[in-house]
Amino acid sequence: MHIQNNNPLVFVDNCFDRLALRRVDEKWITAQLSDPATRFVPVAGEDNLLTANGTPLLLDTSAVAQWRAQSQCTVLLGEYRGCVCFALGLNQDVTLPAGAARSNLRPQFGVLEDDALALLGYARAMTHWHAHNRFCGKCGAPTRSQRAGHELHCTACGNIVYPRVNPAVIMLVTHGERCLLGRQPEWAANRFSTLAGFVEPGENLENALRREILEETNVRVGRVRYLRSQPWPYPASLMLSFRAEAESAGIRCNDGELVEARWFSRQEIATGLQAGSLSLSLPGSSSHALIREWFEEVPGFVLASAADAR
């Protein structure tokens, strides 16, 4: 039975069974690859594929046969709604079946169910990893898929490559009754979001957070509080959400990451959203969850619908 996940973040579903213990059972894997009940989740380069009805494109063994020869990888994902599922990595320019459509998953936030987004995000992350690790980073020889697609072994030196995620801190910085939001150069002039950045080697999460905020806005941060995490398959990040309290308020965009950063009161956000002069991060993202939780801490302030953040 499928249970709807109430987590406010996309790509997170507690009911998805990854069948991790089956990855070493080659006999079982072989049987599943030919089982008519098995479903394959194709990913064409950087794009997930949807049906004409906007649901995930899931192929059975007969439908996927035409693509087996040109597929780059097959990866066991787990059990989705009673079916064993594999990701199928295809070339970006592959010819799609009639009615299928390429999709970035962002427009599907709030449209597809939680478990469907989790499945598609997982498939995209794994096929992306395979596509970018076809050769050994130590000696340059080709790699070979092992453990149902969850390890890549060098065919020459024996080096083993495991799937990687890149930890990134994302934070809502507050100063009194205002929050700090920024805008990247490529965004629309009215779109603002929380600050974020990747953790560097030798850093803990707290120091990475403080460094990123200082580099991007010149704001110094004191107390920080961890909230939650979210997998983000663009291409392979793990977003770690924090609330942070600023010790200074002067803003200067230092490193070019942001073209603008501003302090916003709740009333300024409410007025901007209503007038259409302000756009926030998509619902389902860590950024939107951080803003919404802070915004609604004061009675009378509510982000009424997903449309408020578009």
ROKETOR-68736 format. One record per residue (C-alpha): residue number from 1; residue in one letter; z, x, y negated. Coordinates in steps of 0.02 Angstrom, whole numbers, plus 50000, padded with zeros to 5 digits. Each point is the difference from the previous one (the first is absolute). Example, Ala and Ser with C-alpha at 12.3 -4.5 7.8 and 13.67 -1.06 7.14 Angstrom:
% residues 2
+-----+------+-------+-------+-------+
| seq | type |    c3 |    c1 |    c2 |
+-----+------+-------+-------+-------+
|   1 |    A | 50390 | 50615 | 50225 |
|   2 |    S | 49967 | 50069 | 49828 |
+-----+------+-------+-------+-------+
% end
This chain:
% residues 310
+-----+------+-------+-------+-------+
| seq | type |    c3 |    c1 |    c2 |
+-----+------+-------+-------+-------+
|   1 |    M | 50000 | 50000 | 50000 |
|   2 |    H | 49954 | 50066 | 49829 |
|   3 |    I | 50143 | 50004 | 49875 |
|   4 |    Q | 49953 | 50010 | 49817 |
|   5 |    N | 50076 | 50153 | 49917 |
|   6 |    N | 50097 | 49963 | 49841 |
|   7 |    N | 49992 | 50178 | 49933 |
|   8 |    P | 49924 | 49991 | 49824 |
|   9 |    L | 49894 | 50154 | 50031 |
|  10 |    V | 49830 | 50005 | 50084 |
|  11 |    F | 49961 | 50114 | 50149 |
|  12 |    V | 50177 | 49972 | 50065 |
|  13 |    D | 50021 | 49888 | 50153 |
|  14 |    N | 50151 | 50008 | 50114 |
|  15 |    C | 49917 | 49904 | 50142 |
|  16 |    F | 49860 | 50124 | 50034 |
|  17 |    D | 50027 | 50092 | 50166 |
|  18 |    R | 49916 | 50172 | 49995 |
|  19 |    L | 50015 | 50024 | 50190 |
|  20 |    A | 50047 | 50182 | 49968 |
|  21 |    L | 50059 | 50029 | 50178 |
|  22 |    R | 49828 | 49954 | 50066 |
|  23 |    R | 49910 | 50139 | 49906 |
|  24 |    V | 50023 | 50124 | 50143 |
|  25 |    D | 49949 | 49876 | 50136 |
|  26 |    E | 49817 | 50047 | 50017 |
|  27 |    K | 49969 | 49881 | 50144 |
|  28 |    W | 50066 | 49854 | 49898 |
|  29 |    I | 49902 | 50055 | 49845 |
|  30 |    T | 49839 | 50008 | 50101 |
|  31 |    A | 50032 | 49826 | 50070 |
|  32 |    Q | 50033 | 49928 | 49828 |
|  33 |    L | 49840 | 50074 | 49928 |
|  34 |    S | 49899 | 49897 | 50123 |
|  35 |    D | 50110 | 49844 | 50004 |
|  36 |    P | 49910 | 49847 | 49925 |
|  37 |    A | 50165 | 49948 | 49919 |
|  38 |    T | 50012 | 50163 | 49900 |
|  39 |    R | 49951 | 49993 | 49817 |
|  40 |    F | 49928 | 50140 | 49892 |
|  41 |    V | 50030 | 50016 | 49812 |
|  42 |    P | 49847 | 50085 | 49924 |
|  43 |    V | 50016 | 50105 | 49843 |
|  44 |    A | 49838 | 50056 | 49918 |
|  45 |    G | 50040 | 50161 | 49908 |
|  46 |    E | 50125 | 49949 | 49866 |
|  47 |    D | 49973 | 49812 | 50022 |
|  48 |    N | 50086 | 49871 | 50106 |
|  49 |    L | 49889 | 49862 | 50069 |
|  50 |    L | 50026 | 49813 | 49984 |
|  51 |    T | 49911 | 49849 | 50071 |
|  52 |    A | 49902 | 49876 | 49894 |
|  53 |    N | 50158 | 49893 | 49998 |
|  54 |    G | 50102 | 50143 | 49927 |
|  55 |    T | 50101 | 50037 | 50157 |
|  56 |    P | 50014 | 50171 | 50085 |
|  57 |    L | 49845 | 50043 | 50100 |
|  58 |    L | 50063 | 50025 | 50179 |
|  59 |    L | 49870 | 50047 | 50132 |
|  60 |    D | 50012 | 49980 | 50188 |
|  61 |    T | 49936 | 50130 | 50123 |
|  62 |    S | 49825 | 49925 | 50010 |
|  63 |    A | 49979 | 49989 | 49811 |
|  64 |    V | 50059 | 50178 | 49972 |
|  65 |    A | 49887 | 50076 | 50134 |
|  66 |    Q | 49857 | 50028 | 49877 |
|  67 |    W | 50112 | 50109 | 49891 |
|  68 |    R | 50086 | 50105 | 50132 |
|  69 |    A | 49871 | 50139 | 49993 |
|  70 |    Q | 50012 | 50020 | 49811 |
|  71 |    S | 50187 | 49973 | 49981 |
|  72 |    Q | 50102 | 50147 | 49936 |
|  73 |    C | 50164 | 49951 | 50080 |
|  74 |    T | 50093 | 49868 | 50099 |
|  75 |    V | 50187 | 49984 | 49967 |
|  76 |    L | 50128 | 49890 | 50085 |
|  77 |    L | 50084 | 49895 | 49865 |
|  78 |    G | 50110 | 49886 | 50104 |
|  79 |    E | 50018 | 49816 | 50037 |
|  80 |    Y | 49942 | 49875 | 49870 |
|  81 |    R | 50027 | 49815 | 50035 |
|  82 |    G | 50003 | 50028 | 50187 |
|  83 |    C | 49849 | 50115 | 50007 |
|  84 |    V | 49994 | 50189 | 50024 |
|  85 |    C | 49906 | 50072 | 49851 |
|  86 |    F | 49910 | 50164 | 49968 |
|  87 |    A | 49933 | 50066 | 49835 |
|  88 |    L | 49817 | 50048 | 50007 |
|  89 |    G | 49947 | 50130 | 49871 |
|  90 |    L | 49818 | 49981 | 49946 |
|  91 |    N | 49887 | 50087 | 49874 |
|  92 |    Q | 50000 | 49933 | 49822 |
|  93 |    D | 49816 | 49951 | 50012 |
|  94 |    V | 50009 | 49910 | 50168 |
|  95 |    T | 49900 | 49839 | 50014 |
|  96 |    L | 50122 | 49855 | 50005 |
|  97 |    P | 49984 | 49847 | 50111 |
|  98 |    A | 49938 | 49839 | 49920 |
|  99 |    G | 50133 | 49920 | 49890 |
| 100 |    A | 50112 | 50152 | 49990 |
| 101 |    A | 50053 | 50067 | 49831 |
| 102 |    R | 50077 | 50162 | 49939 |
| 103 |    S | 50164 | 49984 | 49908 |
| 104 |    N | 50128 | 50101 | 49906 |
| 105 |    L | 50162 | 49916 | 50052 |
| 106 |    R | 50071 | 49979 | 49824 |
| 107 |    P | 49907 | 49834 | 49970 |
| 108 |    Q | 50075 | 49938 | 50164 |
| 109 |    F | 50181 | 50014 | 49940 |
| 110 |    G | 50073 | 49826 | 50009 |
| 111 |    V | 49845 | 49939 | 50092 |
| 112 |    L | 50015 | 50077 | 50174 |
| 113 |    E | 50162 | 49979 | 50097 |
| 114 |    D | 50125 | 50141 | 50007 |
| 115 |    D | 49961 | 50053 | 50178 |
| 116 |    A | 49813 | 50001 | 49967 |
| 117 |    L | 50021 | 50114 | 49848 |
| 118 |    A | 50116 | 50113 | 50100 |
| 119 |    L | 49871 | 50014 | 50140 |
| 120 |    L | 49854 | 50036 | 49882 |
| 121 |    G | 50099 | 50125 | 49896 |
| 122 |    Y | 50056 | 50091 | 50158 |
| 123 |    A | 49821 | 50006 | 50065 |
| 124 |    R | 49935 | 50069 | 49835 |
| 125 |    A | 50134 | 50135 | 49992 |
| 126 |    M | 49969 | 50060 | 50178 |
| 127 |    T | 49810 | 50004 | 49988 |
| 128 |    H | 50012 | 50091 | 49834 |
| 129 |    W | 50112 | 50130 | 50081 |
| 130 |    H | 49876 | 50026 | 50143 |
| 131 |    A | 49853 | 50014 | 49880 |
| 132 |    H | 50088 | 50137 | 49900 |
| 133 |    N | 50062 | 50102 | 50147 |
| 134 |    R | 49846 | 50021 | 50108 |
| 135 |    F | 50023 | 50189 | 49994 |
| 136 |    C | 50153 | 50110 | 50024 |
| 137 |    G | 50083 | 50060 | 49840 |
| 138 |    K | 50048 | 50165 | 50084 |
| 139 |    C | 49839 | 50059 | 50083 |
| 140 |    G | 49866 | 49873 | 49951 |
| 141 |    A | 49956 | 49944 | 50177 |
| 142 |    P | 49972 | 49814 | 50038 |
| 143 |    T | 50153 | 49895 | 50042 |
| 144 |    R | 50017 | 49881 | 50148 |
| 145 |    S | 50092 | 49834 | 49997 |
| 146 |    Q | 50155 | 49984 | 50111 |
| 147 |    R | 50142 | 49875 | 50025 |
| 148 |    A | 49888 | 49849 | 49967 |
| 149 |    G | 49944 | 50072 | 49834 |
| 150 |    H | 50171 | 50051 | 49933 |
| 151 |    E | 49977 | 50187 | 50023 |
| 152 |    L | 49855 | 50117 | 49968 |
| 153 |    H | 49993 | 50159 | 50106 |
| 154 |    C | 49897 | 50151 | 49951 |
| 155 |    T | 49871 | 50038 | 50135 |
| 156 |    A | 50016 | 50188 | 49969 |
| 157 |    C | 50174 | 50055 | 49945 |
| 158 |    G | 50103 | 49853 | 50063 |
| 159 |    N | 50069 | 49952 | 49829 |
| 160 |    I | 50063 | 49820 | 49999 |
| 161 |    V | 49979 | 49892 | 49845 |
| 162 |    Y | 50106 | 49843 | 49977 |
| 163 |    P | 49970 | 49853 | 49882 |
| 164 |    R | 50068 | 50039 | 49828 |
| 165 |    V | 50068 | 49893 | 49861 |
| 166 |    N | 50025 | 50060 | 49822 |
| 167 |    P | 50170 | 49951 | 49927 |
| 168 |    A | 49988 | 49932 | 49823 |
| 169 |    V | 50139 | 49938 | 49887 |
| 170 |    I | 49970 | 49844 | 49897 |
| 171 |    M | 50130 | 49948 | 49874 |
| 172 |    L | 50047 | 49874 | 49869 |
| 173 |    V | 50086 | 50094 | 49858 |
| 174 |    T | 50113 | 49897 | 49887 |
| 175 |    H | 50084 | 50037 | 49834 |
| 176 |    G | 50116 | 49860 | 49947 |
| 177 |    E | 49901 | 49838 | 50013 |
| 178 |    R | 49830 | 50081 | 50006 |
| 179 |    C | 49895 | 50075 | 50140 |
| 180 |    L | 49875 | 50142 | 49993 |
| 181 |    L | 49821 | 49964 | 50051 |
| 182 |    G | 49845 | 50109 | 49988 |
| 183 |    R | 49811 | 49986 | 50003 |
| 184 |    Q | 49879 | 50119 | 50084 |
| 185 |    P | 49839 | 50048 | 49909 |
| 186 |    E | 49884 | 49907 | 50119 |
| 187 |    W | 50094 | 49834 | 49988 |
| 188 |    A | 49963 | 49854 | 49886 |
| 189 |    A | 50082 | 50013 | 49829 |
| 190 |    N | 50126 | 49863 | 50039 |
| 191 |    R | 50052 | 50057 | 50175 |
| 192 |    F | 50170 | 50082 | 50021 |
| 193 |    S | 50099 | 50053 | 50152 |
| 194 |    T | 50156 | 50093 | 50053 |
| 195 |    L | 49994 | 50189 | 50011 |
| 196 |    A | 49968 | 50089 | 50165 |
| 197 |    G | 49963 | 50172 | 50068 |
| 198 |    F | 49992 | 50104 | 50158 |
| 199 |    V | 50147 | 50099 | 50066 |
| 200 |    E | 49967 | 50188 | 49999 |
| 201 |    P | 50056 | 50127 | 50133 |
| 202 |    G | 50179 | 50053 | 49972 |
| 203 |    E | 50047 | 49841 | 49904 |
| 204 |    N | 50114 | 49859 | 50048 |
| 205 |    L | 49954 | 49825 | 49945 |
| 206 |    E | 50119 | 49994 | 49853 |
| 207 |    N | 49936 | 50162 | 49924 |
| 208 |    A | 49819 | 49947 | 50028 |
| 209 |    L | 50035 | 49839 | 49906 |
| 210 |    R | 50081 | 50088 | 49853 |
| 211 |    R | 49862 | 50131 | 49991 |
| 212 |    E | 49860 | 49870 | 50004 |
| 213 |    I | 50077 | 49895 | 49862 |
| 214 |    L | 50031 | 50152 | 49890 |
| 215 |    E | 49825 | 50069 | 50028 |
| 216 |    E | 49913 | 49834 | 49967 |
| 217 |    T | 50104 | 49928 | 49857 |
| 218 |    N | 50127 | 50132 | 49943 |
| 219 |    V | 50140 | 49876 | 50042 |
| 220 |    R | 50154 | 50074 | 50082 |
| 221 |    V | 50080 | 49901 | 50141 |
| 222 |    G | 50180 | 49997 | 50061 |
| 223 |    R | 50059 | 49880 | 50134 |
| 224 |    V | 49876 | 49948 | 50135 |
| 225 |    R | 50014 | 49872 | 50139 |
| 226 |    Y | 49889 | 49987 | 50155 |
| 227 |    L | 49940 | 49826 | 50047 |
| 228 |    R | 49867 | 49995 | 50137 |
| 229 |    S | 49838 | 50075 | 50067 |
| 230 |    Q | 49822 | 49939 | 50026 |
| 231 |    P | 49854 | 50076 | 50098 |
| 232 |    W | 49848 | 50013 | 49888 |
| 233 |    P | 49835 | 50042 | 50089 |
| 234 |    Y | 49907 | 50063 | 49846 |
| 235 |    P | 49980 | 50115 | 50085 |
| 236 |    A | 50164 | 50046 | 50086 |
| 237 |    S | 50154 | 49981 | 49891 |
| 238 |    L | 50177 | 49941 | 50025 |
| 239 |    M | 50064 | 49922 | 49838 |
| 240 |    L | 50188 | 50023 | 49974 |
| 241 |    S | 50067 | 49880 | 49869 |
| 242 |    F | 50139 | 50042 | 49877 |
| 243 |    R | 50086 | 49931 | 49847 |
| 244 |    A | 50042 | 50133 | 49871 |
| 245 |    E | 50100 | 50002 | 49839 |
| 246 |    A | 49930 | 50096 | 49852 |
| 247 |    E | 50108 | 50118 | 49898 |
| 248 |    S | 49871 | 50016 | 49861 |
| 249 |    A | 49875 | 49878 | 49924 |
| 250 |    G | 49872 | 50107 | 49909 |
| 251 |    I | 49830 | 49994 | 50086 |
| 252 |    R | 49866 | 50134 | 50003 |
| 253 |    C | 49862 | 49999 | 50132 |
| 254 |    N | 50002 | 50182 | 50052 |
| 255 |    D | 49887 | 50031 | 50148 |
| 256 |    G | 49849 | 49885 | 49978 |
| 257 |    E | 50047 | 49887 | 50145 |
| 258 |    L | 50033 | 49858 | 49880 |
| 259 |    V | 49902 | 49953 | 49846 |
| 260 |    E | 50143 | 49891 | 49937 |
| 261 |    A | 50181 | 49961 | 50043 |
| 262 |    R | 50112 | 49871 | 49916 |
| 263 |    W | 50170 | 49918 | 50010 |
| 264 |    F | 49986 | 49814 | 50035 |
| 265 |    S | 50134 | 49866 | 49978 |
| 266 |    R | 49998 | 49848 | 50113 |
| 267 |    Q | 49942 | 49892 | 49857 |
| 268 |    E | 49856 | 50118 | 49961 |
| 269 |    I | 49945 | 49992 | 50182 |
| 270 |    A | 50014 | 49810 | 50005 |
| 271 |    T | 49904 | 49981 | 49837 |
| 272 |    G | 49866 | 50124 | 50052 |
| 273 |    L | 49971 | 49918 | 50168 |
| 274 |    Q | 49987 | 49828 | 49922 |
| 275 |    A | 49879 | 50059 | 49866 |
| 276 |    G | 49895 | 50102 | 50122 |
| 277 |    S | 50031 | 50159 | 49902 |
| 278 |    L | 50099 | 50080 | 50142 |
| 279 |    S | 49958 | 50024 | 50183 |
| 280 |    L | 50120 | 50066 | 50132 |
| 281 |    S | 49984 | 50071 | 50176 |
| 282 |    L | 49942 | 49886 | 50141 |
| 283 |    P | 50131 | 49894 | 50089 |
| 284 |    G | 50036 | 50080 | 50167 |
| 285 |    S | 50008 | 50175 | 49927 |
| 286 |    S | 50160 | 50101 | 49977 |
| 287 |    S | 49965 | 50007 | 49814 |
| 288 |    H | 49992 | 49811 | 49982 |
| 289 |    A | 50158 | 49977 | 50103 |
| 290 |    L | 50095 | 50123 | 49890 |
| 291 |    I | 49945 | 49915 | 49839 |
| 292 |    R | 50030 | 49825 | 50064 |
| 293 |    E | 50176 | 50036 | 50062 |
| 294 |    W | 50051 | 50077 | 49834 |
| 295 |    F | 49912 | 49863 | 49900 |
| 296 |    E | 50089 | 49860 | 50094 |
| 297 |    E | 50175 | 50075 | 49988 |
| 298 |    V | 50022 | 49903 | 49838 |
| 299 |    P | 50004 | 49809 | 50016 |
| 300 |    G | 49849 | 49916 | 49925 |
| 301 |    F | 49877 | 50139 | 50038 |
| 302 |    V | 49889 | 49964 | 50151 |
| 303 |    L | 49830 | 50065 | 50052 |
| 304 |    A | 49940 | 49829 | 50053 |
| 305 |    S | 49848 | 50043 | 50104 |
| 306 |    A | 49888 | 50139 | 50064 |
| 307 |    A | 49882 | 49964 | 49857 |
| 308 |    D | 50130 | 50066 | 49878 |
| 309 |    A | 49970 | 50176 | 50064 |
| 310 |    R | 49811 | 50003 | 50004 |
+-----+------+-------+-------+-------+
% end
